[in-house]
Amino acid sequence: MRKKILYGGDYNPEQWLEYPEILKKDIEMMKEAKINTVTLGMFSWSMLEPEEGVYNFEWLENIIEILEASEIEVILGTPSGAKPTWLGNRYEEVRVVRADGVRELQGNRHNFCTNSPVYREKIAIINEKLAHLSLKYKNIILWHISNEFGADCHCELCQKKFSQWLKEKYKTIENLNREWWTTFWSHRYKNFEEIHTPMSIGEMSVTALDINYRQFMVKNYIDYFNFEKASIQKITKHLPFTTNYHGTGNHNMNYREFSKHVDIISYDSYPEWMMKNNLDVAFETSFNFDLMRSTDLNKEFMLMESSPSSTNWQSYSKLKPNNLLSLASIQSIAHSSSSILYFQIRQSRGSAEKFHGAVIDHSGKSSHRVFREAKRLGGELQKLNYSFEKINSKVAIYYSWLNKYALERTQGPRNEGMDYYQNVLEIYRVLKSKGLNIDIVFEDSKLEDYNLVVFPMMYVVEEEIAEEIKKYVSNGGTIVTTAPVGYVNSDDLCHLGGFPGHLKDVLGIEIDEIDALTNEERGKVSYKGKTYTSKYFNEMITLCEAEPLGVYEKFFYKGSVAISENIYGLGKTYHIGTLLEREGLYAILEDVLEESGVYGAIDNNNLIYNNYLGRHYIFNFTETIEEFKFKGKEYSLKGLDYIIIED
């Protein structure tokens, strides 16, 4: 097992082949900064194959040899993330068709058709050559397949594959018509070939169409990932594989599904530091680290990309103030990352990302502020060994990309924005600020290891997960659900017999109606003698076995049940029939945590706590001194700083 933390990032020497003095200086500065790992080849296709069938790997091998002599390891990327100009111009089918029906011209990146036979043929040739190369060098440690999957395509190749996927899933067109409720507005299909991918110029009223297309695109990219992987494994199987997840949980890629196919989970993290409240950004960053690593708790987690300074593509290119680079980087280590890797090592001289932050800027000086902090952090990382181990968490939050797709596509009860991701994030923040490790669980997760599981806005509920919840609660577990819960199945069909569908028994309630509030409106809910504000939804709840905990204090249903609790077997369930704002969430979740036997490690809601490998990490992302107690001892932590307390 690797003992060192990987430190470094994306390196693009192909941009500097005409400047050997710069390449030499880069290696010297990497060693000075204690950089031990670089990613090569991500966007190198035009240099590896400058014209069709003409290959040049000599420059790449020279760089790998120099890195090996300098004891710097290599993550070897496959270059499919950006197609060369000759390929895009010569073969129309490799270019994606957008949702408006227009096929893109050659250019940009992340815009190739994964189902193009030509594209697959050409990348397979490159990958096989890279695989042979990888056998020569012991400092190559990992395969990085392509880059930041996610672009949609609506070309004829993708249409055909979508039809085939639907046929495999539903078996008969009668089943599909029944599950999609296509009789509505006379949109019944006679065969699978009639079904077009959801486009802005086509069918938009059958919500299950878009929900299924989102799932198809995930399977499509997984299929493409496995194709590239197989092209390498024809030659060698001696290295693990990854691909870089990106964005936030609000991205449409279902990374839970993807993590069943990678050997190592890797993630690109680009928070909007200094553009929003840094503490808000830090909690969101923490959530996304927990989300990505939780997609498979038995696999290593890596921070594959982050910016050492500003980005160039966010609305404003804000610099990280002194120490924020270190603070944000160590935050990933506290979430079990085995690496801190940046985009990029050397700043590009021209084109789109020339102003994106880098360890080595345009000046190339080791006296530059960012380089000095990166160097200082490199020294600090020498003191931290790494070994893979599961994070010990007693609290989990449920997240579902399928649920996200459905909430975004359904019409009503709110069409102004359901904000699934933001509402999950709000519950995460309240729990995380209590000083807890938190896992994220999914539709197919087992819940038995947790004292408490929270299910925010669980609009989609299928029987399988309902049975897992019932088993978990009956054996002594505790759950909290929030509105809207249990309304539809995975094809957005409403559950007959009333809501919350399969969760009626375990929650002990029925939901009769749901009132949508406008963006300006706020509800009021009383709980234990205090009144709290709520937003977006108010459910009309009828108690069955459950008992009331809180009531509405506003609108025509004033006095009716807003919060309920139910004893089910050896466990307990709570349902919040609205979306409480932060103060109300603190009030009820603090009580539920105590009832569940879960206690936080620190007592300051402005700090972020993690416990990993016997190290207690406390982060202060504010700019003021924060006081806290840990194990009975008082501490003071200055702004934009962190402390590590060893067991």
C-alpha positions in Angstrom: 0.0 0.0 0.0 1.3 3.4 -0.9 2.5 5.4 2.1 3.0 8.9 0.6 0.4 11.4 -0.4 0.6 12.1 -4.1 1.4 15.8 -4.7 1.5 17.5 -8.1 -1.0 17.8 -10.9 -1.6 18.1 -14.7 1.6 18.8 -16.6 1.5 19.7 -20.3 5.1 19.6 -21.6 3.8 19.2 -25.2 3.1 22.9 -25.1 6.8 23.7 -24.4 8.7 21.3 -26.6 10.3 24.3 -28.3 11.6 25.6 -25.0 13.9 23.0 -23.5 15.2 25.4 -20.9 11.7 25.8 -19.5 11.2 22.0 -19.3 14.5 21.8 -17.4 13.4 24.5 -15.0 10.0 22.9 -14.5 11.6 19.7 -13.2 13.9 21.7 -10.9 10.9 23.7 -9.5 8.8 20.5 -9.0 11.6 19.0 -7.0 11.9 22.2 -4.9 8.2 22.1 -4.2 8.3 18.4 -3.2 6.0 17.5 -6.2 6.1 13.7 -6.6 3.4 13.1 -9.2 2.2 14.5 -12.5 -0.6 13.7 -15.0 0.6 13.5 -18.6 -1.1 13.2 -22.0 -4.6 14.4 -21.2 -4.9 16.7 -24.2 -2.0 15.5 -26.3 -3.7 13.7 -29.2 -2.6 16.2 -31.9 1.0 15.8 -30.7 0.8 12.0 -30.5 -0.9 11.7 -33.9 -0.3 15.0 -35.7 -1.9 13.6 -38.8 -4.0 10.5 -39.4 -1.9 7.4 -39.0 1.3 9.3 -38.3 2.5 8.8 -34.7 5.1 10.5 -32.5 5.5 9.2 -29.0 9.2 10.1 -28.7 8.6 13.4 -26.9 6.3 11.7 -24.3 8.9 9.0 -23.6 11.6 11.5 -23.2 9.5 13.4 -20.6 8.6 10.2 -18.7 12.3 9.2 -18.6 13.3 12.6 -17.2 10.5 12.4 -14.6 11.6 8.9 -13.6 15.2 10.1 -13.1 13.8 12.8 -10.8 11.7 10.3 -8.8 8.4 11.8 -10.0 5.6 9.4 -10.7 3.2 9.6 -13.7 -0.6 9.2 -14.1 -0.9 8.5 -17.8 -4.0 10.0 -19.4 -5.7 8.9 -22.6 -6.2 11.9 -24.9 -9.9 11.4 -26.0 -11.1 14.5 -24.1 -10.1 16.7 -27.0 -10.1 15.5 -30.5 -7.5 16.7 -33.0 -8.5 19.1 -35.8 -7.8 16.6 -38.6 -10.1 14.0 -36.9 -13.1 16.4 -36.4 -12.8 17.9 -39.9 -12.4 14.6 -41.7 -15.1 12.5 -39.9 -18.4 14.3 -39.3 -19.8 11.5 -37.1 -17.3 12.2 -34.3 -18.8 15.6 -33.6 -21.8 15.8 -31.3 -25.3 16.8 -32.3 -26.8 19.3 -29.8 -30.3 19.3 -28.3 -31.4 21.8 -31.0 -30.5 19.3 -33.7 -27.3 21.1 -34.9 -24.1 19.2 -35.3 -21.2 21.1 -33.9 -18.2 22.1 -35.9 -14.7 21.0 -35.0 -13.4 22.7 -31.9 -13.5 23.0 -28.1 -13.3 19.8 -26.0 -15.5 17.3 -24.2 -17.7 17.2 -27.3 -17.1 13.9 -29.1 -19.7 11.3 -29.9 -18.9 8.2 -27.7 -20.9 6.0 -30.1 -18.9 6.9 -33.2 -17.2 3.8 -34.5 -14.5 6.0 -36.1 -13.7 7.8 -32.8 -13.5 4.4 -31.0 -11.3 3.0 -33.7 -8.9 5.9 -33.6 -8.6 6.2 -29.8 -8.1 2.4 -29.5 -5.0 2.6 -31.7 -3.6 5.4 -29.5 -4.4 3.6 -26.3 -2.8 0.4 -27.4 0.4 2.3 -28.2 0.2 4.0 -24.8 -0.3 0.6 -23.2 2.9 -0.8 -24.8 4.7 2.4 -23.6 3.5 1.9 -20.0 5.3 -1.4 -19.8 8.6 0.3 -20.1 8.4 2.7 -17.2 8.0 1.8 -13.5 7.1 5.4 -12.6 3.7 5.1 -14.4 1.3 4.3 -11.6 -2.3 4.8 -12.9 -4.4 5.1 -16.0 -6.6 8.2 -16.4 -9.3 7.6 -19.0 -10.3 10.7 -21.0 -11.5 13.8 -19.1 -14.6 15.0 -17.3 -17.3 13.0 -19.1 -20.7 14.6 -19.5 -21.6 16.1 -22.9 -24.9 15.0 -24.4 -25.3 13.8 -28.1 -28.4 13.5 -30.2 -27.0 12.1 -33.4 -28.4 9.1 -35.3 -25.9 6.8 -33.7 -26.9 7.9 -30.2 -30.6 7.7 -31.2 -30.2 4.1 -32.3 -28.4 3.1 -29.2 -31.0 4.9 -27.0 -33.7 2.9 -28.7 -31.8 -0.4 -28.1 -31.2 0.5 -24.4 -34.9 1.2 -23.9 -35.9 -2.1 -25.5 -33.5 -4.0 -23.2 -35.0 -2.2 -20.2 -38.7 -2.4 -21.0 -38.8 -5.5 -23.2 -42.0 -4.5 -25.0 -43.3 -1.2 -26.2 -46.6 -1.9 -24.3 -44.6 -1.9 -21.1 -42.9 1.4 -21.9 -46.2 3.0 -22.8 -47.7 1.8 -19.6 -44.7 3.0 -17.4 -44.4 6.3 -19.2 -48.1 7.0 -19.2 -47.9 8.0 -22.9 -51.7 7.9 -23.4 -51.6 11.4 -22.0 -51.9 13.8 -24.9 -52.0 10.8 -27.3 -48.2 10.3 -27.3 -48.3 6.4 -27.4 -45.5 4.8 -29.3 -45.9 1.8 -31.7 -42.2 0.8 -31.6 -39.0 1.7 -29.9 -37.6 3.3 -33.1 -40.2 6.1 -32.8 -38.7 7.3 -29.6 -36.4 10.3 -30.1 -34.0 11.5 -27.4 -35.4 14.6 -25.6 -34.5 17.7 -27.6 -35.6 21.3 -27.4 -37.3 20.9 -30.8 -39.1 17.7 -29.9 -40.9 15.8 -27.1 -40.7 17.5 -23.7 -44.0 16.6 -22.1 -43.3 12.9 -21.2 -41.2 13.4 -18.2 -40.0 9.7 -18.1 -38.4 10.3 -21.5 -35.9 12.8 -20.1 -35.4 10.8 -16.9 -34.5 7.7 -18.9 -32.3 9.7 -21.3 -30.2 11.0 -18.3 -29.8 7.4 -17.2 -28.9 6.2 -20.7 -26.2 8.9 -21.0 -24.6 7.7 -17.8 -24.6 4.1 -19.0 -23.4 5.3 -22.4 -20.3 7.0 -20.8 -19.7 4.0 -18.6 -19.7 1.8 -21.8 -17.3 4.2 -23.4 -15.0 4.2 -20.4 -15.0 0.4 -20.4 -14.2 0.4 -24.1 -11.1 2.5 -23.6 -10.1 0.4 -20.6 -10.5 -2.8 -22.7 -8.3 -1.3 -25.5 -5.5 -0.9 -22.9 -6.1 -4.3 -21.2 -5.6 -6.0 -24.5 -1.9 -5.2 -24.0 -1.5 -5.0 -20.2 -3.5 -5.2 -17.0 -0.8 -4.2 -14.5 -2.2 -0.7 -13.6 -5.4 0.5 -12.0 -7.9 2.8 -13.9 -9.7 6.0 -13.0 -11.5 8.9 -14.7 -12.0 12.3 -13.2 -15.4 13.1 -11.8 -16.2 16.8 -11.9 -18.7 19.5 -10.9 -20.9 19.0 -7.9 -23.7 16.7 -7.0 -25.8 18.9 -9.1 -24.1 17.5 -12.2 -26.1 15.0 -14.2 -23.6 12.2 -14.1 -24.5 9.4 -11.7 -21.2 8.8 -10.1 -22.5 6.0 -7.9 -23.0 4.0 -11.1 -19.7 5.0 -12.5 -17.8 4.0 -9.4 -18.7 0.4 -10.0 -16.3 0.4 -12.9 -13.3 2.5 -11.8 -10.5 1.1 -9.6 -9.9 4.5 -7.9 -12.4 7.3 -7.4 -11.0 10.7 -8.5 -12.6 14.1 -8.4 -11.9 17.6 -9.8 -12.8 20.2 -7.2 -13.2 23.9 -8.2 -15.1 25.7 -5.5 -16.0 29.4 -5.9 -13.7 30.7 -3.2 -13.9 34.4 -2.5 -16.9 34.8 -4.7 -19.3 33.6 -2.0 -19.1 33.4 1.7 -16.0 31.1 2.2 -17.6 29.2 5.0 -20.6 28.4 2.8 -18.2 27.3 0.0 -16.2 25.2 2.5 -19.3 23.3 3.6 -20.4 22.7 0.0 -16.8 21.5 -0.8 -16.9 19.2 2.2 -20.3 17.7 1.0 -19.0 17.0 -2.5 -15.8 15.3 -1.1 -18.1 13.1 1.0 -20.5 12.5 -1.9 -17.7 11.4 -4.3 -15.8 9.3 -1.9 -19.0 7.6 -0.7 -19.9 6.4 -4.2 -17.8 3.4 -3.2 -16.5 3.4 0.3 -14.3 0.4 -0.4 -12.2 2.2 -3.0 -9.4 4.8 -2.8 -10.4 8.4 -3.3 -8.2 11.0 -5.0 -8.3 14.8 -5.5 -7.4 14.7 -9.2 -7.7 18.4 -10.0 -8.0 21.7 -8.1 -6.7 25.2 -8.7 -3.7 26.5 -6.8 -4.9 30.0 -7.4 -7.8 31.4 -9.4 -9.6 29.7 -12.3 -10.2 31.5 -15.6 -13.7 30.2 -16.4 -15.7 31.1 -13.3 -17.5 34.5 -13.4 -14.6 36.2 -11.7 -11.0 35.1 -11.4 -10.6 35.6 -7.7 -7.2 34.9 -6.1 -6.9 32.6 -3.1 -5.6 34.7 -0.2 -2.6 33.5 1.8 -3.0 30.1 3.3 -6.3 29.3 1.6 -4.5 27.1 -0.9 -3.2 24.9 2.0 -6.4 25.0 3.9 -8.5 23.9 0.9 -6.0 21.2 -0.1 -5.7 19.7 3.3 -9.5 19.6 3.5 -9.4 16.9 0.8 -6.9 14.8 2.8 -9.3 15.0 5.8 -11.9 13.4 3.6 -9.6 10.5 2.9 -8.0 11.7 -0.4 -4.7 10.1 -1.2 -3.6 13.0 -3.3 -3.5 16.8 -3.8 -3.2 17.4 -7.5 -3.6 20.7 -9.3 -4.5 21.9 -12.7 -1.9 22.9 -13.7 1.8 22.6 -13.0 2.9 25.3 -15.5 0.6 28.0 -16.7 -0.3 27.8 -20.4 1.1 30.7 -22.4 -1.9 31.1 -24.7 -5.5 30.0 -25.6 -8.4 29.4 -23.3 -6.7 28.6 -20.0 -3.7 30.9 -20.1 -4.9 32.8 -17.0 -5.9 29.6 -15.1 -3.9 29.4 -11.9 -0.8 27.2 -11.8 2.0 26.2 -9.5 4.5 27.8 -11.8 3.2 31.0 -13.3 4.2 32.9 -16.5 7.2 34.5 -14.7 8.6 31.0 -13.9 10.0 32.4 -10.6 10.3 30.4 -7.4 9.7 33.6 -5.5 6.1 33.9 -6.8 3.6 33.9 -4.0 1.6 30.8 -5.2 4.7 28.8 -5.7 6.0 29.6 -2.3 2.8 28.4 -0.7 2.7 25.3 -2.8 6.3 24.6 -1.8 5.4 25.1 1.9 2.5 22.7 1.6 4.7 20.1 -0.2 6.9 20.2 2.9 4.0 19.8 5.3 2.7 16.8 3.3 6.1 15.0 3.9 4.9 14.6 7.5 1.6 12.9 6.6 1.6 9.2 5.6 -1.3 7.7 3.7 -3.0 4.4 3.9 -6.5 3.6 2.7 -9.1 3.1 5.4 -12.8 3.7 5.6 -14.0 6.8 7.4 -16.0 5.9 10.5 -19.4 7.6 10.2 -22.5 7.1 12.3 -24.6 9.5 10.3 -25.5 9.4 6.6 -27.5 11.5 4.2 -29.3 10.0 1.2 -28.6 11.4 -2.3 -30.1 10.2 -5.6 -29.3 11.3 -9.1 -32.5 9.6 -10.2 -34.4 11.6 -7.7 -32.7 14.8 -9.0 -33.6 14.0 -12.6 -37.2 13.5 -11.6 -37.5 16.6 -9.5 -36.0 18.7 -12.2 -38.4 17.3 -14.9 -41.7 17.0 -13.1 -44.3 19.7 -13.6 -45.6 20.8 -10.2 -46.0 21.3 -7.4 -43.2 24.0 -8.0 -41.9 24.9 -11.5 -39.7 27.8 -10.3 -37.0 25.4 -9.1 -37.0 22.4 -6.8 -33.4 22.9 -5.6 -32.9 19.3 -4.6 -29.1 19.7 -4.4 -29.3 22.9 -2.4 -31.7 21.4 0.1 -29.6 18.3 0.6 -26.6 20.6 1.0 -28.5 22.6 3.7 -29.2 19.5 5.8 -25.6 18.4 5.3 -24.3 21.7 6.6 -26.4 21.6 9.7 -25.2 18.0 10.6 -21.6 18.6 9.5 -21.4 21.8 11.7 -22.0 19.6 14.7 -18.5 18.1 14.3 -19.4 14.8 12.6 -18.1 12.5 9.9 -20.9 12.0 7.4 -21.3 9.4 4.6 -23.6 9.7 1.7 -25.9 6.7 0.9 -27.7 5.8 -2.3 -30.6 3.7 -3.7 -28.6 0.4 -3.3 -26.8 1.2 -0.1 -27.1 -0.8 3.1 -28.0 1.3 6.1 -27.2 -1.0 9.1 -23.9 0.7 10.1 -25.5 4.1 10.8 -27.3 5.4 13.9 -29.1 8.0 11.8 -29.9 8.4 8.1 -31.6 11.6 6.7 -33.6 11.4 3.4 -34.1 14.9 2.1 -36.8 15.4 -0.6 -37.1 11.7 -1.4 -39.6 12.3 -4.1 -38.8 9.0 -5.9 -39.3 5.8 -3.8 -39.2 2.3 -5.2 -40.1 -0.8 -3.2 -36.5 -2.0 -2.9 -35.2 1.0 -1.0 -38.4 1.2 1.0 -37.8 -2.4 2.2 -34.2 -1.5 3.2 -35.5 1.5 5.2 -38.1 -0.6 7.0 -35.6 -3.3 7.9 -33.1 -0.7 9.1 -35.7 1.1 11.3 -37.3 -2.0 12.7 -33.8 -3.1 13.8 -33.3 0.1 15.8 -32.2 2.7 13.3 -33.5 6.3 13.0 -34.5 8.1 9.9 -35.6 11.7 9.1 -37.5 12.5 5.8 -38.5 15.9 4.4 -41.1 16.9 1.9 -41.9 15.8 -0.8 -41.5 12.1 0.1 -42.7 9.0 -1.6 -44.7 10.5 -4.5 -43.6 8.6 -7.6 -41.6 5.7 -8.9 -38.5 5.8 -11.0 -40.5 6.6 -14.2 -42.3 9.5 -12.5 -45.6 7.6 -12.1 -47.5 8.7 -9.0 -48.0 5.9 -6.4 -51.6 4.9 -6.3 -53.3 4.7 -2.9 -51.8 7.9 -1.7 -48.5 9.3 -0.6 -45.9 8.5 0.8 -46.3 5.3 -1.2 -44.2 2.5 0.1 -43.2 4.5 3.2 -46.7 4.9 4.6 -46.2 2.2 7.3 -42.7 3.1 8.4 -43.6 6.9 8.6 -47.0 6.2 10.1 -48.7 9.0 8.1 -50.6 9.8 4.9 -50.0 12.9 2.9 -53.2 14.3 1.5 -52.2 17.4 -0.4 -49.1 19.6 -0.9 -49.1 23.4 -1.0 -46.4 25.1 -3.0 -45.1 28.4 -1.6 -43.8 31.1 -3.9 -40.2 32.2 -3.7 -41.2 35.2 -1.6 -43.5 33.3 0.8 -42.3 31.7 4.1 -44.3 29.3 6.2 -44.2 29.1 10.0 -43.9 26.0 12.0 -44.0 25.6 15.8 -41.8 23.0 17.4 -41.3 22.7 21.2 -42.7 26.1 21.9 -40.7 28.0 19.3 -41.6 29.1 15.8 -39.4 28.5 12.8 -39.7 29.5 9.1 -40.1 27.1 6.2 -40.1 27.4 2.4 -41.2 25.8 -0.9 -43.7 23.1 0.3 -46.2 22.5 3.0 -47.7 19.0 3.1 -51.2 18.3 4.5 -50.5 15.3 6.8 -52.9 12.8 8.3 -51.5 10.9 11.3 -52.0 7.1 11.3 -49.7 5.5 13.9 -47.4 8.6 14.1 -47.6 11.3 16.8 -47.4 15.1 16.1 -44.2 17.0 16.9 -44.9 20.3 15.2 -47.7 22.2 13.6 -48.2 24.9 10.9 -48.8 28.4 12.3 -49.7 30.1 9.0 -52.1 29.8 6.0 -55.6 28.2 6.0 -54.2 24.9 7.4 -52.9 26.6 10.6 -52.8 24.1 13.5 -52.4 21.0 11.3 -49.5 18.6 11.6 -46.2 19.7 10.1 -43.7 17.4 11.9 -44.4 13.8 13.0 -42.6 11.0 14.7 -43.3 7.3 14.6 -42.1 4.3 16.5 -41.5 1.4 14.1 -40.2 -1.9 15.5 -37.1 -1.0 17.6 -36.5 2.3 15.7 -38.0 5.7 15.1 -38.9 7.8 12.1 -39.4 11.5 11.8 -41.1 13.3 8.9 -40.8 17.1 8.3 -43.6 18.0 6.0 -42.0 21.1 4.7 -38.5 22.5 4.1 -37.4 24.1 7.3 -34.8 26.9 7.1 -31.5 26.5 8.9 -32.6 27.5 12.4 -35.5 25.1 12.4 -33.2 22.3 11.0 -30.8 22.9 13.8 -33.5 22.6 16.4 -35.0 19.3 15.3 -31.8 17.6 14.1 -29.9 18.4 17.3 -32.7 16.6 19.2 -32.7 13.7 16.8 -28.9 13.3 17.0 -29.1 13.2 20.8 -31.9 10.7 20.6 -29.8 8.6 18.2 -26.8 8.6 20.5 -24.6 10.7 18.2 -22.6 13.5 19.6 -20.3 15.9 17.8 -16.6 16.3 18.4 -16.5 20.1 18.6 -18.9 22.9 19.8 -18.5 25.6 17.1 -20.8 25.7 14.1 -18.4 27.9 12.2 -15.7 25.2 12.1 -15.5 22.0 10.0 -14.4 18.8 11.6 -13.1 15.5 10.2 -11.6 12.5 11.7 -9.5 10.2 9.5 -6.6 7.8 10.3 -6.5 8.9 13.9 -6.1 12.5 13.0 -8.7 15.1 14.0 -8.8 17.9 11.5 -10.5 21.3 12.4 -10.7 23.9 9.7 -11.5 27.6 10.1 -12.6 29.1 6.8 -13.7 32.3 8.3 -11.4 35.3 8.6 -11.8 35.6 12.4 -10.5 33.8 15.4 -12.7 30.9 16.4 -12.8 29.2 19.8 -13.7 25.6 20.4 -13.5 22.7 22.8 -12.2 19.3 21.9 -12.1 16.5 24.4 -12.5 19.0 27.2 -9.6 21.2 26.1 -10.0 24.7 24.9 -8.5 25.8 21.6 -8.2 29.0 19.6 -7.9 28.9 15.8 -7.1 31.9 13.7 -8.9 32.7 10.4 -8.1 30.7 7.3 -6.2 28.1 9.2 -6.4 24.5 10.4 -5.2 22.3 13.1 -4.5 18.6 13.2 -4.8 16.8 16.6 -3.4 13.3 16.7 -5.1 10.6 18.8 
